[in-house]
Amino acid sequence: MEPTRRILILVTLLVAAALIGTVLSSYFSVHAVLATLARGQGDAMLDSIRHGRSSDRAFLEALLDEQREEGLRCIAVLGRDLGPVSVVGECLAGDAEALRQAVRTSGPDEVVPAGRRVRMVRGGGSSTGGGSRGAILIELEPILTRQLEHGAIRSLGIGGTATLALVLVAVGLWRFSAREARLKEGLERDRRLASLGEMAAVLAHEIRNPLTSMKGHAQLLAERLAPDSVEKEKAGRVVREAVRLEELTADLLSFIRSEQVEREAVDPAEILRSAANEVGPERIELETADAPEQWSLDPRLIRQALGNLLRNALQASPDAEAATAALSVESGALVYRVRDRGTGVPQSERERIFEPFYTTRTRGTGLGLAVARRIVELHGGAITTTNLPEGGAEFRVTIPAGG
């Protein structure tokens, strides 16, 4: 990912974090103010009653009408014995005993929730003579505080939506950048492979004919020499090296050839068995119980890819150990798994081992895994490798249905 795009994604996430932090801080600040605002509103109403003619019912009714739009719903004036002296409006504490209980359970000027209302009481404590003083009880709907609370919730929702949008933008940028990076990597790889292919095709063509002639003459020479002579051994070495070079040119041509995949419904387990028989069945354990009956594949190419993977697994495993090959269907895709008993593949080499001519062995062309990946990609699939906890590496070939 380009540094500029990485910085842009980071800035977007930081802005999103700052935005949600600011919105949450504002919401909790408003929420903390609501109780104070309700108490202030109630205190103002209680002061109006206390300083007015609290024993005059007409005064109380006029005050209730005047403060109705502010949320006042009930005024109750109680005497020294907490008996109702005057009650106007619709009180939730509807009878005398309920009013006494409400006064006794409410602290002085405490805002007590009562359904959609809040209740406040002034007075009602003990007098100096040991009896109770009179009390004033009001019930009000905190309309203003609810409006502020709804506004805070709306702001929280808008801020949350904006934050989510910013996070989605950052995720989209990251996914776009990752996809673009993969595309660039693929295009660069294709460019390198095309250039390599052109060179390899010329070399393979120029080498193949003289190599065939050299091998043929060496074979004829070896036939005419004495069986146990040094000259015959040297001629045989020429033949063996010529055969190795022929295999190299064959691998080169197989790798660079843009083959048209000819898919047909075949038995994928049979292809695996055939590849194992070509490589070395005595050292390969097959697990085909979960194999599907048919799959759309090019049998010749898939056999070649599996053969390369099995050959690589045997080379990585100790001589006394067997490689394991299995296949199954996972999430609608055909999956071949080839496991060796070697030391595993270092993390730094898990991509490089699929590059042409890359090999860690003293002998080998480094084309086997590259050819296998090319064949799998021609089928629309992918090939990956991981190290197993119990030891060894597993190569996983995934081929979707229909490619």
N, C-alpha and C positions, 0 to 999 in steps of 0.2 A: 504494500500500500504506500502511495506517495506521502511524504511528510506533510505536505500542505493539506491533503485530504484528511490525514490522521489528526492534524491540529483542528481542522474544521469540525470533525466529529467530536473531539474533546471539548471544544468551545460550546457546541450545541448541548452536550450533556451537562456541562457546568451551568449554562443558562437555564436549562430545565430544572436542575437541582436548586438553583437560586430562586427561581420562580415559585416552585412548590414550597420552599422554605419560607418565602415571604408571605405567600397565601395562607399557609398554616399558622404562621405567627400572627397574622392579622385576624384570622378566625378565632384563635384562642384568646386574643386580646379583647375582641368584641364580646366573646362569651363571658369573659371575666367581668366586663363592664355591665352586662345585662342585669345581674343581681343588684349591683349598686344602683343602677338606674331605676329598677323596680322599687327598691327601698326608698330612694329619693322621691319618687312619684307618690308612694304611699304616705311617707312622712308629710308631704305637702298637703295631702287630703286630710290626714289626721289633725294637722295644725289648723286647717280651716274649720273643722268640726269643733275642736276643743276651744278655739278662740271665738266661735260663734255661739249661737243659742242652741246648745246641744240637746236641751230638754224640749225644744220647740219642734214638734213633728213637721209643721209646715216648712220651717227652715231646712230641716234635713231633707225633705222631699225636693225642695227647690235646689239644694246643693247637689242632690243625686242627679236631677235632670241636667243641671249645668255640667256635671263631670261625667255624664254617661258616655260622651264621645271619647273621653280619656280612658274609659274602661271601668269606671266605678259601677258596681252592680249591687252592693248591699252595704247599709249602715245600721249598726246595732249599738244602742247606748244602754249599758247595764248599770244597775245600782250597786250599793255597797254589798248586798248579798248576792251580787251577780245575777240578779233577776232582771229580765228585759224591761227597760223603761220605755224605749221607743225603738221600733225596728221598721226600716223602710227598704224597699227593694226586695229582691228574691235572694235570700241567703241560702247557701247550701246547708249550713247548720240551721235547720228550719225551726226547731222547737227550743224551749227554754233550756232544757237539759243539754242539748247539743251545743247551744251557745256557751253555757257554763264550761263544758268540757273543752271547747275550742279555746276559751280564754285561759283555762288552767294549763293547757298543754302548749301554749304559745309563749315564747319569751317576749320581753318588752321590745317592741319595734322589730321583731324577727319576721322575716319574710317566709311564710310557710306555704308550700305548694298545696293546692286543693283542686285537683282535677285540672281543668283549663284555666283556673283562677289561682290567685295567691291571696293569702290572708295575713292581715297585720292587726296587732292588738296594742293599745296603749292604755296603761293603768292595769288594774286588776290585782296589784300586789297588796301586801299587808299594810294597813295604816298604823300610825303610832299607837293607837288605842288597842291594837291587837286584832281588829276586824279587817275586812277587805274593803278596799277602795273601789269606787266605780270604775268601769272600763268602757272603752270605745273599740268596737270591732268593725273592720271593713273588709270587704271582698272585692277584688278588682281583676279584670282581665288585662294583663300587661300588653296592650296592643302595640305600643311603641317599641317595647323590647322585642316583641315577636317580629315586627317589621324589620328591625335591625338584624335579628337572628336570621330571618329569611334572606335578607340581603347578604349577610356573611356566608350563608350556605350557597347562595348563587355565585358569589365570588369564588368560593372554594371549588365549586363545580367548574366554573369557567377556567380557573387556574389549573385544576386537575386535567381538564380537557386539553388546555394549551400545553401543559407539561407532557401529557401522553403523546400529543402531536409531535412535540420536539423530540421525544424519545424515539417515536416511530421514524421520524426523519433521520435521526442518527443511525438507527438500525438499518434503514433503507440505504443510507450512504455507505455504511460498513459492508452490507451485502453486495451493493453495486461495485464497491471498490474491490472486494474479494473476487467477485465474478470477473471483473475487468482484469484483475491481476492474473487469474487463472487463464483467461482468454489470451492475454498477452504472452503468458508462459507457453500456452499451447501453440500459438502462432510462431513464437520464436523457435520452439522445438520443431515444428513442421518445417520452418525455413532451414534450420540446421540439417534436418533429415533429408530435405529435398536436395540441398547442396551435397551432403554426404552421399546420397543415392546416386546422383549424377556421376560423382567421382568413382564410387564403388562399381557402378555399372560398366564404366569404361575399363577399370582395372580388371574386373571379373572377365569381361569379354576378351581383353588382351592376354590375360593369363591362362584362360581355360584351354585354348587350342594348343599352345606350346607345352602346357603342363600335361595334357593327355598324350601328346607325342613322347614327352620325356618319360612318362610312366610306362608307356608301352615298350619303348626301347629298353628301359631298365628291367622290365619283366622278362623280355626276350633274352637279355644278357644273363640274368640270374638263372634262367633255365639251362643255359649252356655251360655254366661254371660248375666246378666240382662241388658236391654237396657240403663238404665241411671246410671249404676254403674261405680265407679272409675276404677274397674278392666277392664271393657270393653273398656274404653277410653285408658287405658294403652296398652291393646292388640292391639287396632286400631293404636296407635302410633308406635308399633313394626311393624305392617303391612306396614304403610306408609314409615317408614325408610327402610324397606326391599325392597320396590318398588323403592325407591330412589337409593339404592345400586345396584339394578338390572339395572337401567338406566345407572349408572356409569359403570358397567361392560360391558353393551352393547356398550356404547360410546368407551370404551377402545378397545374392539374387533373391532369395526368399524374403529377406528383410525389406529390400527396396522396391519389390514388385507391388504395385497398387492392384491388389487382387480384388476381383468382383466376388463377393460372398454369394455362394449358391446354397441357400438354405433349403432344408427339407426336413420333414418330420422323421426323426431318427431316435433310436434308443440311446440316451446319453450314458447309461451305465455300460453299454457294450463298447462305446467309444473309449471310455476310461479303461476298460479291461484290455482293449486292443492296444492302447498306448502303453499300458503296463507290461504287456507281453513283449512289445518291441524293446523296451528299456531293460527289463530284468525282473520277471515276475517272482522269482525266488526271494527278493528283498523288498517287496512291496505288498503291504496289507491293504486290501480293498474293503470299504464299507459302503454297500449299495442298497441296503434295506430300505432307505427312505427315498430312493431314486424314483422320479416319475417315469411312466411308461414311454412317453415321447416328448420331444422338445424340438423346436425349429432351430437347426444348426447347420453349418457347413461341416460335415463329418471329417473331411480330409484336413481342413485347417485346424479344427478343434483338437483332433488327434495329434497334430504336430505341436500345438501349444501345450497340451497336457504332457506330451512326451518330453518337451523341454523342461517343464516344471518338475517332472518325476526324475529326470536325469540330474537336474540341479539338486534335488532333495537327496538323492543317493550319494552324490559327490560331497554334500555337506555332512552326511551322517557317518559315524564310524563304521568300519567294515562289518562289524558284528551286529549292527543295528539295522532295523528295517524302517523304511519310510511308510507313511500312511496316506491313503487317498480316499476321500469320501465325497458324496454328493447328496444334495437334498434340494428342496424348494423352500425358499424363505421370502416372505412378503411378495409373492408372485414372481420371483426371479429364480432361475436355476443357479445353484451355488456349488462349485467344485472347491474342495479344500485339500491341499497337499501339504503334509507336515513332514519335516525332517527331524533328526535327532542330534543336530549339531549344536553349535554354541549360540545360535541366533544371529540376527542382523542388527548391527548398531543403528541407533536412531539417525545418525548423520548419513548413513548409506542406504536408507530405505527407499529413497527416490533414485539415487545414482545407480543402483544395481539394475535398473531397467533401461539405462542409457546404453546405446550401442558401444561395443568395444570396452566397456568397463568390466573388469574382472579382478578378483582378489587371488586368483589361482595362478600358479606358474605356467600352466598350460590351459589353453582355452581361448576362444575368440571373443568372449563377452557379448555374443549375439543371441544366446538362447533365450534369456528373459526378455530382451528387447523384441525379439520376434513374437514371443508369447503375448506380450502386451499389445503389440500391433494387431495380432489376430483377434484378441478379445475386444479391442476397441472397434475393429471392423464389424463386430457383432453388436455394437452399441453397448458393450459392457465395460467393466473396470476390473483391474487386478491390484490387490494390495497385499502387504505383508505385515505381520505382527509377531512379536516374540511371545511364547507361551510361558505361563508361570512355572510349569513343570520342566521347562527346558525345550530348546529347539524353536524353529520358526515355522509359521503357517502362512502359506500363500493362498489367498482367497480370490477366486474367480467368480464374478457375478455377471450373469447374462440375462437381461430382461426378456420377457416373452415377446417374440416377434422382432426384437432388436429395435 
